[in-house]
Amino acid sequence: QKEVEQNSGPLSVPEGAIASLNCTYSDRGSQSFFWYRQYSGKSPELIMFIYSNGDKEDGRFTAQLNKASQYVSLLIRDSQPSDSATYLCAGMLYNQGGKLIFGQGTELSVKP
Amino acid sequence: EPEVTQTPSHQVTQMGQEVILRCVPISNHLYFYWYRQILGQKVEFLVSFYNNEISEKSEIFDDQFSVERPDGSNFTLKIRSTKLEDSAMYFCASSDREGEQYFGPGTRLTVT
């Protein structure tokens, strides 16, 4: 069974702090990883994607991938109350029609 | 900014009835997907569609489900005989390659 695991949280950080969200996956055939943000009652919104080992930065967001440890993370710098949402990690396997396997999501709360 | 649209936003139907959920993917995208999310649970892959045929489908996507691209813009999901357990948010997504997927706002399906 191919799984993507996340701590469900809630993770609470003060405004301006760094939020660190983590994800592990079970299938070494996983090719690419995606971070989505989902506000309550809304659809997933793509934040970042990462295909290669290492770090990838986009504004306040940094995604990190370690394929040897089967570990993906998302760092949010200078966290804002508007970042409060559930963050979904998703993995994509090679040659499976683009199927995304989602984790259960980590709820982030940024306190003013 | 181009976006995926879905109609209706909320569909209420009786058990055993057929429903069709509609999606208009982003115009230059070639890959289309349906996912569902039961309240409080993970986002689950249903099916992917490319070049007018199904690329991949999950165990959930049984004979009661079908997808169609009836014209150059719409992508539909049909559930032939709805069950109570089909109640969920259904998300359509699209991508220009097997990569980053952009989700629509979703259709909330309630089966009574």
Interface residues (C-beta under 8 A of the other chain):
Chain A: S32 F34 Y36 K42 S43 P44 E45 L46 F49 L88 A90 M92 Q96 G97 G98 K99 L100 I101 F102 G103 Q104 G105
Chain B: Y31 Y33 Y35 Q41 K42 V43 E44 F45 S48 Y50 I54 S55 E56 S58 M89 F91 S95 E98 G99 E100 Q101 Y102 F103 G104 P105 G106
